[in-house]
Amino acid sequence: MPHPSVFAKTNPDRPAYIMTDTGETVTYLDLEKRSNKIAHLFHNAGLKRHDHVAIMMENHIRFFEIIWGALRAGIIITPISTALLDEEVAYILSNCEAKLFITTPKYAQIAKSALKVENIDHFYMVGKTINGYADLEAAIENLSETPLAKEIQGTTMLYSSGTTGVPKGVYTPPESDDIHDIKPILNAIGQTFKFGPHVKYLSPAPLYHAAPLAYNMVNMIFGGTSYIMTKFDAEKSLATIEKYKTNYSQWVPIMFVRMLKLPEAARQKYDVSSMMLALHAAAPCPIEIKEKMIEWWGPVIFEYYGASEGNGMTAITSQDWLTHKGSVGQAFSGKLMILDDDGYEVPTGEIGNVYFQGGAQFKYHNEPEKTKKSYARPDCSTVGDIGFLDKDGYLYLTDRKNFTIITGGVNVYPQEIENCIINHPKVADVAVFGIPHEEFGQEIKAVIQPKYWEDAGDDLVAELNDYCRAKLSRIKIPRSFDFDKALPRKDNGKLYKRRLVERYTIG
């Protein structure tokens, strides 16, 4: 199977990726040389096969050099979300047992906190350094540009939060020690979507996310060129498509919304006819939004559903979606099964837990009980979504189990927010859940039972907003707070949250 190192020999001057904001280019030969330097850095640091490394970076020109360096040095590498707070980053660094951490000056404050994580032996910064961090560029300057004497296949380990809000490291082992034995799902994606040297792939999303990371890797495995934006901007995305004539891309629904909400003159200003394949996933896409995108860009919109766990995947073309509106497609990897809570299959059209059978095996790092709960049987696993299949085998997602909120393509977990708010001295009880939002898919609603009813009002809302800002990432802060004299709890104490959700969605 191909590997970026192959194209360093056959097409050394071909760009592996271009940073669209600056025009900076990394050729396949550049990627080969610098990823080898990174691999030697890890080897010289004493890292062994399947030791852990973590990186926290913006969409940076050095990002994929570090990724590919790790993957040819036998390293398990964890890209960390740049949206997390100090304590969340520290938890991941500790949980994944990282021995080496790489970041940039943009995250200097978090970098200072990371110095306290005891399992990390080596700290590097790309760019101007702070105390406790070595200069990555200086560290690799005199290292060899040739491969390690014995290259070993590494892998990525991404973190996917659980229903309690505590992140879970999703681990699937490499296929073998051979660096050319890339994961079958990446090969399947490359073959199915016909990735190759002709592909000019536009990447507008954060690289630490599972999909942008995977699709850029696939593109480099098959010899294409990636065009990486520093951050998403609706009009700039359209301008980039026109400038570089990009023909493949990957999006989340909020990006579609933002582009569609541009003034008509701005939308029509740019030529997007080069786009042959616009993949999207990560959140339910409103039917009307998708209809408008297909009308605008043509039948190039291709939706898929999957998870970091890699246990299965569905896919659906624009043509099929137009006859199965709202579906996320048929099984592409693994066999789809809808099971009840006892593990039995439910009839066609009936809502149940979404499982994949025969897909990739995964485990949650250092979380054996959570891993066990994800499997109905050894070859049949779920990530906690619920939905139903129609008679043609098309999957429709109806909700996330435990009321996980998807806002702007990001999973937000109510329990974490509830655990924060309940500690406010004026709060007796709290329920957090998602309600429909035209732009973001869902927004976060909090319903509060005050300790004293007379406290209910704007002043307490202001207090709660300030309280949450100090303790939660911005995306986790409720957009609105309501008050209720008593939340609907069952006799056993379990919160009957569905009644609240129905109140705000049905009326």
C-alpha positions as CSV (number, residue, x, y, z in Angstrom):
1,M,0.0,0.0,0.0
2,P,1.2,3.6,-0.7
3,H,2.9,5.7,2.0
4,P,4.0,9.4,1.7
5,S,7.7,8.2,1.6
6,V,6.9,6.6,-1.8
7,F,6.1,9.9,-3.3
8,A,9.3,11.5,-1.9
9,K,11.1,9.2,-4.3
10,T,8.7,9.3,-7.3
11,N,7.4,12.9,-7.1
12,P,9.7,14.7,-4.6
13,D,8.7,18.3,-5.7
14,R,5.0,17.6,-5.6
15,P,3.4,19.6,-2.7
16,A,2.1,17.3,0.1
17,Y,0.3,20.3,1.6
18,I,0.0,24.0,1.3
19,M,-1.0,26.4,4.0
20,T,-3.5,28.6,2.2
21,D,-3.2,31.7,4.4
22,T,0.5,32.1,3.7
23,G,1.2,29.9,0.7
24,E,3.9,28.0,2.6
25,T,4.4,24.6,0.9
26,V,5.8,21.3,2.2
27,T,6.7,19.0,-0.7
28,Y,6.8,15.2,-0.3
29,L,10.5,15.4,-0.1
30,D,10.3,18.0,2.6
31,L,7.8,15.8,4.5
32,E,10.1,12.8,4.2
33,K,13.1,14.6,5.5
34,R,11.4,16.4,8.4
35,S,9.3,13.5,9.5
36,N,12.5,11.4,9.6
37,K,14.1,14.1,11.8
38,I,11.1,13.9,14.1
39,A,11.3,10.1,14.2
40,H,15.0,10.4,15.3
41,L,14.1,12.9,17.9
42,F,11.6,10.5,19.5
43,H,14.1,7.6,19.2
44,N,16.9,9.7,20.8
45,A,14.5,10.7,23.6
46,G,14.4,7.0,24.6
47,L,10.8,6.5,23.4
48,K,10.0,2.8,22.7
49,R,7.4,1.0,20.5
50,H,3.9,2.2,21.4
51,D,5.0,4.9,23.9
52,H,2.7,7.9,23.9
53,V,3.3,11.4,22.6
54,A,0.8,14.3,22.6
55,I,0.6,17.5,20.5
56,M,-1.5,20.6,20.9
57,M,-1.2,22.9,17.9
58,E,-3.3,25.2,15.8
59,N,-3.4,24.3,12.0
60,H,0.4,24.7,11.7
61,I,2.8,23.9,8.9
62,R,4.7,21.6,11.3
63,F,1.6,19.5,12.3
64,F,1.8,16.7,9.8
65,E,5.6,16.4,9.9
66,I,5.2,15.5,13.6
67,I,2.3,13.1,12.9
68,W,4.2,11.2,10.2
69,G,7.3,11.3,12.3
70,A,5.5,9.5,15.1
71,L,3.8,7.0,12.7
72,R,7.2,5.8,11.4
73,A,8.8,5.6,14.9
74,G,6.2,3.3,16.5
75,I,4.7,6.0,18.5
76,I,1.1,6.4,19.6
77,I,0.3,10.1,19.1
78,T,-2.6,12.1,20.5
79,P,-3.6,15.4,19.0
80,I,-5.4,17.5,21.7
81,S,-8.2,19.9,21.0
82,T,-7.1,23.5,21.3
83,A,-10.5,24.4,22.7
84,L,-9.9,22.7,26.0
85,L,-9.1,24.2,29.4
86,D,-5.9,23.7,31.4
87,E,-7.3,20.9,33.6
88,E,-8.9,19.1,30.6
89,V,-5.6,19.1,28.7
90,A,-3.8,17.9,31.9
91,Y,-6.2,15.0,32.3
92,I,-5.6,13.8,28.7
93,L,-1.8,14.2,29.1
94,S,-2.0,12.1,32.2
95,N,-4.5,9.6,31.0
96,C,-2.6,8.8,27.7
97,E,0.6,8.6,29.7
98,A,2.4,10.9,27.3
99,K,6.2,10.9,27.7
100,L,6.7,13.8,25.3
101,F,4.5,16.9,24.6
102,I,4.8,19.4,21.7
103,T,2.9,22.7,21.5
104,T,3.2,26.2,20.2
105,P,3.5,29.7,21.8
106,K,-0.2,30.2,21.1
107,Y,-0.9,27.9,24.0
108,A,1.7,29.1,26.4
109,Q,-0.6,29.3,29.4
110,I,-1.8,25.7,29.0
111,A,1.9,24.8,28.3
112,K,2.8,26.1,31.7
113,S,0.2,24.0,33.4
114,A,1.3,20.9,31.4
115,L,4.7,21.1,33.1
116,K,3.1,19.8,36.2
117,V,2.1,16.5,34.5
118,E,4.4,14.0,36.1
119,N,4.6,11.4,33.3
120,I,6.0,13.8,30.7
121,D,9.8,13.7,30.4
122,H,10.2,16.0,27.4
123,F,8.6,19.3,26.5
124,Y,9.0,21.0,23.1
125,M,7.7,24.2,21.6
126,V,7.5,25.1,17.9
127,G,8.5,28.8,17.8
128,K,9.5,31.1,20.6
129,T,9.9,29.0,23.7
130,I,8.9,29.5,27.4
131,N,10.7,28.2,30.5
132,G,10.6,24.4,30.7
133,Y,10.3,23.9,26.9
134,A,13.0,23.1,24.4
135,D,13.0,24.6,20.9
136,L,11.8,21.8,18.5
137,E,13.5,23.4,15.5
138,A,16.9,23.6,17.3
139,A,16.4,20.0,18.6
140,I,16.0,18.5,15.1
141,E,18.4,20.8,13.2
142,N,21.3,18.4,13.1
143,L,19.3,15.1,13.2
144,S,19.4,12.7,10.2
145,E,17.0,13.1,7.3
146,T,17.1,9.4,6.5
147,P,14.8,6.8,8.0
148,L,15.4,5.1,11.3
149,A,17.3,1.8,11.0
150,K,14.2,0.0,12.0
151,E,11.0,1.8,11.2
152,I,7.9,0.7,13.2
153,Q,4.3,1.5,12.5
154,G,2.7,3.8,15.0
155,T,-0.9,5.0,15.3
156,T,-3.1,7.9,16.5
157,M,-5.1,7.8,19.6
158,L,-7.9,10.5,19.7
159,Y,-10.0,11.4,22.7
160,S,-13.8,11.1,22.6
161,S,-15.7,12.3,25.6
162,G,-18.0,9.9,27.5
163,T,-21.4,10.5,28.8
164,T,-20.0,11.9,32.0
165,G,-17.9,14.4,30.1
166,V,-14.6,12.8,31.0
167,P,-12.6,12.2,27.8
168,K,-11.9,8.7,26.6
169,G,-8.8,7.7,24.6
170,V,-9.9,5.6,21.6
171,Y,-7.3,3.1,20.8
172,T,-7.1,0.7,17.8
173,P,-3.8,-1.1,17.4
174,P,-1.7,-0.8,14.2
175,E,-2.2,-3.5,11.6
176,S,1.5,-4.5,11.9
177,D,4.9,-3.0,12.5
178,D,5.2,-2.3,8.7
179,I,4.8,1.4,8.1
180,H,3.1,0.6,4.8
181,D,0.3,-1.4,6.5
182,I,-2.0,1.6,7.0
183,K,-5.4,1.0,8.7
184,P,-7.9,-0.8,6.4
185,I,-10.5,2.0,6.9
186,L,-8.0,4.6,5.5
187,N,-7.3,2.4,2.5
188,A,-11.0,1.8,2.0
189,I,-11.7,5.6,2.1
190,G,-8.9,6.2,-0.4
191,Q,-10.0,3.5,-2.8
192,T,-13.8,4.3,-2.6
193,F,-13.4,8.0,-3.1
194,K,-10.6,7.6,-5.7
195,F,-8.0,9.6,-3.8
196,G,-4.8,10.0,-5.8
197,P,-2.3,12.5,-7.3
198,H,-5.1,14.3,-9.0
199,V,-6.7,15.3,-5.7
200,K,-6.5,18.9,-4.4
201,Y,-8.1,18.5,-1.0
202,L,-9.4,21.6,0.9
203,S,-9.1,21.2,4.7
204,P,-11.0,24.1,6.5
205,A,-11.3,22.4,9.9
206,P,-9.0,22.0,12.9
207,L,-6.5,19.2,12.2
208,Y,-6.9,17.7,15.7
209,H,-10.4,16.5,14.8
210,A,-10.7,12.9,13.7
211,A,-12.1,13.6,10.2
212,P,-9.7,16.3,9.0
213,L,-6.8,14.3,10.4
214,A,-7.9,11.1,8.7
215,Y,-8.7,12.7,5.3
216,N,-5.5,14.6,5.1
217,M,-3.6,11.5,6.0
218,V,-5.5,9.5,3.3
219,N,-4.7,12.3,0.8
220,M,-1.0,12.1,1.5
221,I,-1.0,8.3,1.5
222,F,-2.4,8.4,-2.0
223,G,-0.2,11.2,-3.3
224,G,-2.6,14.2,-3.4
225,T,-2.1,17.8,-2.3
226,S,-3.9,19.2,0.8
227,Y,-4.8,22.8,1.0
228,I,-5.0,23.6,4.7
229,M,-6.7,26.7,6.0
230,T,-5.6,28.2,9.4
231,K,-9.2,28.4,10.4
232,F,-12.6,28.2,8.8
233,D,-14.0,31.4,7.3
234,A,-17.1,31.1,5.0
235,E,-16.1,33.5,2.3
236,K,-12.4,32.7,2.4
237,S,-13.3,29.0,1.9
238,L,-15.1,29.9,-1.4
239,A,-12.2,32.1,-2.4
240,T,-9.8,29.3,-1.7
241,I,-11.8,26.8,-3.8
242,E,-11.6,29.3,-6.7
243,K,-7.9,30.2,-6.3
244,Y,-6.6,26.7,-6.0
245,K,-9.3,24.9,-8.0
246,T,-9.6,22.4,-5.1
247,N,-11.7,19.4,-6.0
248,Y,-12.2,17.4,-2.7
249,S,-13.1,18.8,0.7
250,Q,-14.6,17.9,4.1
251,W,-17.1,19.9,6.1
252,V,-19.4,20.0,9.0
253,P,-23.0,21.3,8.7
254,I,-22.3,24.6,10.5
255,M,-19.9,25.5,7.7
256,F,-22.6,24.9,5.2
257,V,-24.9,27.2,7.2
258,R,-22.3,30.0,7.3
259,M,-21.6,29.8,3.6
260,L,-25.3,29.8,2.8
261,K,-25.9,32.8,5.0
262,L,-23.3,34.9,3.1
263,P,-24.9,37.7,1.0
264,E,-26.0,36.4,-2.4
265,A,-23.4,38.6,-4.2
266,A,-20.6,37.0,-2.1
267,R,-21.9,33.5,-2.8
268,Q,-22.1,34.1,-6.5
269,K,-18.7,35.9,-6.7
270,Y,-16.7,32.7,-6.5
271,D,-16.4,29.8,-9.0
272,V,-16.8,26.5,-7.1
273,S,-17.3,24.4,-10.1
274,S,-14.0,22.5,-9.5
275,M,-15.5,20.8,-6.5
276,M,-16.0,17.1,-7.3
277,L,-16.5,15.7,-3.8
278,A,-17.7,17.6,-0.7
279,L,-17.7,15.2,2.3
280,H,-19.6,16.1,5.4
281,A,-20.4,14.6,8.8
282,A,-20.0,15.3,12.6
283,A,-23.5,16.5,13.2
284,P,-27.0,16.0,11.8
285,C,-27.4,18.4,8.9
286,P,-30.8,20.1,8.7
287,I,-32.6,18.9,5.6
288,E,-33.2,22.4,4.2
289,I,-29.6,23.3,4.5
290,K,-28.5,20.2,2.7
291,E,-31.1,20.7,0.0
292,K,-29.7,24.2,-0.6
293,M,-26.1,23.0,-0.7
294,I,-26.9,20.4,-3.4
295,E,-28.8,23.0,-5.4
296,W,-25.8,25.3,-5.1
297,W,-22.8,23.0,-5.6
298,G,-24.6,20.2,-7.4
299,P,-24.8,16.5,-6.5
300,V,-21.2,16.4,-5.1
301,I,-22.3,16.5,-1.4
302,F,-21.5,13.2,0.2
303,E,-22.5,12.4,3.8
304,Y,-21.1,9.8,6.1
305,Y,-21.5,8.8,9.7
306,G,-18.8,7.3,11.9
307,A,-16.9,7.9,15.1
308,S,-13.3,8.1,16.4
309,E,-13.7,4.5,17.5
310,G,-13.6,3.4,13.8
311,N,-16.0,0.5,14.5
312,G,-18.1,1.2,11.5
313,M,-19.3,3.8,9.0
314,T,-22.2,4.7,6.8
315,A,-22.2,6.7,3.6
316,I,-24.8,8.3,1.2
317,T,-24.5,10.2,-2.1
318,S,-26.5,13.3,-2.9
319,Q,-28.7,11.3,-5.3
320,D,-29.5,8.6,-2.7
321,W,-30.1,11.3,0.0
322,L,-32.6,13.1,-2.2
323,T,-34.7,9.9,-2.1
324,H,-33.9,9.2,1.6
325,K,-33.9,12.7,3.1
326,G,-32.5,12.8,6.6
327,S,-30.6,9.5,6.3
328,V,-26.9,9.2,7.0
329,G,-26.7,6.3,4.6
330,Q,-26.1,2.6,4.3
331,A,-23.3,0.6,5.9
332,F,-19.9,1.3,4.3
333,S,-17.8,-0.4,6.9
334,G,-19.2,-3.1,9.3
335,K,-22.7,-4.4,9.4
336,L,-25.4,-2.1,10.8
337,M,-27.6,-3.4,13.6
338,I,-30.2,-1.7,15.7
339,L,-30.5,-3.4,19.1
340,D,-32.6,-2.8,22.2
341,D,-31.1,-2.4,25.6
342,D,-31.0,-6.1,26.1
343,G,-28.9,-6.7,22.9
344,Y,-31.7,-8.0,20.7
345,E,-32.4,-6.7,17.2
346,V,-35.4,-4.5,16.8
347,P,-37.8,-4.5,13.8
348,T,-37.2,-2.3,10.8
349,G,-38.2,1.3,11.5
350,E,-38.1,0.9,15.2
351,I,-35.7,3.1,17.2
352,G,-32.9,1.5,19.1
353,N,-29.2,1.5,19.8
354,V,-26.9,1.8,16.7
355,Y,-24.3,-1.0,16.6
356,F,-21.8,-2.1,14.0
357,Q,-20.9,-5.8,13.7
358,G,-17.6,-6.9,12.2
359,G,-15.9,-3.5,12.2
360,A,-12.6,-2.5,13.7
361,Q,-12.0,-3.5,17.3
362,F,-11.3,-0.7,19.7
363,K,-10.8,-0.1,23.4
364,Y,-10.9,3.0,25.6
365,H,-7.4,3.6,27.0
366,N,-7.2,2.6,30.7
367,E,-11.0,2.3,30.8
368,P,-11.9,-1.5,30.7
369,E,-15.4,-1.0,32.0
370,K,-16.3,1.6,29.5
371,T,-14.9,-0.6,26.8
372,K,-16.9,-3.6,27.9
373,K,-20.2,-1.5,28.0
374,S,-19.6,-0.6,24.3
375,Y,-19.8,-4.2,23.2
376,A,-23.0,-6.2,23.0
377,R,-20.8,-9.2,22.0
378,P,-17.2,-9.5,20.9
379,D,-17.7,-8.3,17.4
380,C,-20.6,-5.9,17.9
381,S,-20.0,-2.4,19.3
382,T,-21.7,1.0,19.7
383,V,-20.6,4.5,20.5
384,G,-23.9,5.3,22.1
385,D,-26.0,6.7,19.3
386,I,-29.6,5.7,18.7
387,G,-31.6,5.6,15.5
388,F,-33.5,3.3,13.1
389,L,-33.1,1.5,9.7
390,D,-35.6,1.7,6.9
391,K,-36.5,-1.2,4.7
392,D,-33.6,-0.4,2.3
393,G,-31.1,-0.5,5.1
394,Y,-30.6,3.3,5.4
395,L,-29.8,4.6,8.8
396,Y,-31.5,7.6,10.4
397,L,-30.1,9.0,13.7
398,T,-32.8,10.2,16.0
399,D,-30.8,11.2,19.1
400,R,-27.7,10.6,21.1
401,K,-28.0,8.3,24.0
402,N,-27.8,10.1,27.3
403,F,-28.7,13.4,25.5
404,T,-25.3,14.3,24.2
405,I,-25.6,17.7,22.6
406,I,-24.1,18.3,19.1
407,T,-23.6,22.0,18.6
408,G,-21.7,23.3,15.6
409,G,-20.4,19.9,14.9
410,V,-18.9,19.4,18.4
411,N,-20.1,17.0,21.0
412,V,-21.0,18.6,24.3
413,Y,-21.9,16.4,27.3
414,P,-24.6,17.7,29.7
415,Q,-23.3,15.8,32.7
416,E,-20.1,17.8,32.9
417,I,-22.0,21.1,32.7
418,E,-24.6,19.9,35.3
419,N,-21.7,18.8,37.6
420,C,-20.3,22.3,37.4
421,I,-23.6,24.3,37.9
422,I,-24.8,22.1,40.8
423,N,-21.9,23.4,42.9
424,H,-23.2,27.0,42.7
425,P,-24.5,27.9,46.2
426,K,-27.9,29.1,44.9
427,V,-28.7,26.0,42.8
428,A,-30.7,23.1,44.2
429,D,-31.0,21.1,41.0
430,V,-30.1,21.4,37.3
431,A,-30.8,19.8,34.0
432,V,-28.9,20.5,30.8
433,F,-29.9,19.4,27.3
434,G,-29.9,20.4,23.7
435,I,-32.7,22.2,21.9
436,P,-32.9,22.9,18.1
437,H,-30.9,25.8,16.8
438,E,-31.2,26.9,13.2
439,E,-27.5,27.6,12.7
440,F,-25.7,25.3,15.1
441,G,-28.0,22.3,14.9
442,Q,-28.5,22.4,18.7
443,E,-27.9,24.9,21.4
444,I,-27.4,24.2,25.1
445,K,-30.3,24.9,27.5
446,A,-30.1,24.8,31.3
447,V,-33.1,24.6,33.5
448,I,-32.4,25.5,37.1
449,Q,-34.2,24.7,40.3
450,P,-33.0,27.5,42.6
451,K,-32.4,26.8,46.3
452,Y,-34.7,29.7,47.0
453,W,-37.3,30.5,44.4
454,E,-37.0,34.2,45.1
455,D,-33.5,34.1,43.6
456,A,-34.9,33.1,40.1
457,G,-34.3,35.9,37.7
458,D,-31.9,37.9,35.6
459,D,-29.4,38.4,38.4
460,L,-29.0,34.7,39.0
461,V,-28.7,34.2,35.2
462,A,-25.8,36.7,35.2
463,E,-24.1,34.9,38.1
464,L,-24.5,31.5,36.4
465,N,-23.0,32.8,33.2
466,D,-20.0,34.2,35.0
467,Y,-19.7,31.0,37.1
468,C,-19.7,28.8,33.9
469,R,-17.2,31.1,32.1
470,A,-14.7,30.5,34.9
471,K,-15.0,26.8,34.9
472,L,-16.1,25.6,31.4
473,S,-14.8,25.9,27.8
474,R,-16.7,28.5,25.9
475,I,-18.6,26.0,23.8
476,K,-20.0,24.3,26.9
477,I,-21.6,27.4,28.4
478,P,-25.5,27.3,28.1
479,R,-26.9,29.8,25.7
480,S,-30.0,30.2,28.0
481,F,-31.1,29.5,31.5
482,D,-34.7,28.9,32.6
483,F,-36.1,28.3,36.1
484,D,-38.4,25.6,37.4
485,K,-39.7,25.1,41.0
486,A,-39.1,21.3,40.8
487,L,-37.4,19.2,38.1
488,P,-39.1,16.0,37.0
489,R,-37.3,13.2,38.8
490,K,-38.5,9.7,39.3
491,D,-38.9,8.1,42.7
492,N,-35.5,6.5,42.4
493,G,-34.0,10.0,41.9
494,K,-33.3,9.6,38.2
495,L,-33.9,12.8,36.2
496,Y,-36.6,12.4,33.6
497,K,-34.9,14.7,31.2
498,R,-37.0,13.8,28.1
499,R,-40.0,15.6,29.6
500,L,-38.0,18.8,29.7
501,V,-36.7,18.3,26.2
502,E,-40.2,17.8,24.9
503,R,-41.4,20.9,26.7
504,Y,-38.9,23.0,24.7
505,T,-39.1,21.2,21.4
506,I,-42.7,20.2,21.1
507,G,-44.4,22.7,23.4
